[in-house]
Amino acid sequence: MRSLHIRWWTVGAAFAIAATFLVKGPYAASLVNLVAISALIAASLRFGMLIGEVSFATSTFVGLGAYGAGIATTILHWPFLIAMVLGPLVVIGISVLFGWVTLRIKGPYFMLIGFAFVEVVRIALGKIAFIGGVAGMVGIFPPHFVDPWMPTIVMAVVTGLLFSLYVIEKSDFGKVLVAIRDNEDIARTVGLNVLSLKIACFAIASFCAGVAGSLHGFVNNVISPDDFGFMLTVFALAFVKVGGESSIFGAVAGAIILVLISSFALGLGAAEQFVYGGAIVLAMLFLPQGLAGLPWRKCLPARWAKRPANLVNTVAR
Amino acid sequence: MQTALQLLVTTLQIGAVYILFSLGLTLVFGIMRVVNFVHGHFFAVSALMVGVLVPKVVATGLTIQSAYLIAAAAGILVSLFLALIVYKFGIARFLRDLEGGFILTMGLALVLDGVFLESFGGGVRSMPPIIEGNVTILGAVLTTQRLVLCVVAALLTGGLYWALSATKLGKALRAVAADHEAAMLQGIPYHGLALIGFLLAALMASLAGVLIAPVSIVTPTMGTDYLMKSFVAVVVGGMGSVPGAIVGALFIGVIEAVGGYFFDASTATIAMFVIVIFVLLFRPRGLIPHA
């Protein structure tokens, strides 16, 4: 197994978490939360892309995470920690079932199924009265003693999950997933159960989306079905495409850059659509590998400039 | 009986517009293998142009009918121009790249959403009727305007069907859709035809937009709604298949009319998407698969 760069991860995570202590004021806090949660959603979408599938259902799983937090907190009055994990656990169950049915088909057909699924769930959530219908749920507050620490908690959970996703991707399991993407039939000939592996990948990605949803519910306090339409996944796709899908750092960097740019642009009065839409179009036309695909390594000293083998594979795809 | 007739008429009315809309979508998919998310915007821009221009032209003293025709021509031109730009600077680089085209057109759709909101405003427009009066067919009542809409849509669909099956251009388009490499070996210029096919699709979407503008409310985001349902139509019928798109569009019409009557609009939409999930699972190539 290649080095996991644990030293760099520790430094990076410590830095990110420490930075949240410096956050003052509600605007800065909400921006930090938004960046962290967006990064997790982007990483979740990208993890699904390891098997070559873009899962629009990501929107729905984020939504179910948020609704789990909402129902547990405002209706059932369950404690914070249980409310945090309720949605993601439900999401694991649903994603396994959904994946078991739908992962037999591939590419654009899978995208379209996800698309239809998101629309069905969004409209259906709006029709259920006890969770607020179209208006959604309000008052999803974390306990008072937790509230000031929310940015720190969000950052800690997000960096923890990002590191887990990274470790899984670098493990043998992750390599098998990439092998399935590159050629499913060959993977099958060596005796791999392709469908189960795909479902496992999908469930892991969906779980992370669910956690992102729970966090979103608690930091936003208000949720509605329309927050979880297919646009959420389109935005996440913009993060991944701009940052570059060859590495998890691409997805995270894309999320950080685009969220900051768009909140800056919103402050100037520009519409969100221009930022995200424009970013997707420009990235597709001029940066097919995203920012991660730029020749960064040429700027580094020669002894670091060796390209790891698995990156070459991904780029050659 | 009365209800059944009324529902049938409503189905045809809704279906007629969806047919025009879906035909373009399926044509683009067949020829270019691109799932075109911008298709709804070609539709919306012509409807918006009609919504904006008709009151202005009427104010100059022309009759509402001639105002409508002028506005419709302007709308179609703007839509075709938009399609030309989208094709030349975007889709031409993503021919036969399903995932790339999907993501690119999605980004373009977002940008155009922003452009439309900025230039037309977020408000909802409605228009005075172009043709007054009601007609009664076998006991079912509908406005003359909607009847004209149905007839024009049916004629356009028939014309397109004939053009695709009988003319040289239509044969070339079908050949490219069936096997673009074999078609190129026969000397059919693929890239030129792809552009023509794309413009033809945009033309149909803009005609649908022009026809829907007087009988429906016009908003900058109306295209997305039609696009979603036309996706369902195209997927159910079989992506790339012309008869499939017609069948699929009528199917959408039935669900929307019947489901909307007995339940409500959102239940009908849920039903549509659930059905499309099942079609994708069991017959991913649709009910009438494309060659």
Interface residues (C-beta under 8 A of the other chain):
Chain A: V54 V101 T102 R104 I105 G107 P108 Y109 M111 L112 I113 F115 A116 F117 E119 V120 I123 A124 G126 K127 V234 L237 A238 K241 A271 E272 Q273 F274 Y276 G277 G278 A279 I280 V281 M284 L285
Chain B: V35 F89 G90 R93 F94 L98 E99 G100 F102 I103 L104 M106 G107 L108 A109 L110 V111 L112 D113 G114 L117 E118 M228 F231 V232 V235 S266 T267 T269 I270 F273 V274 V276 I277 L280 L281 P284
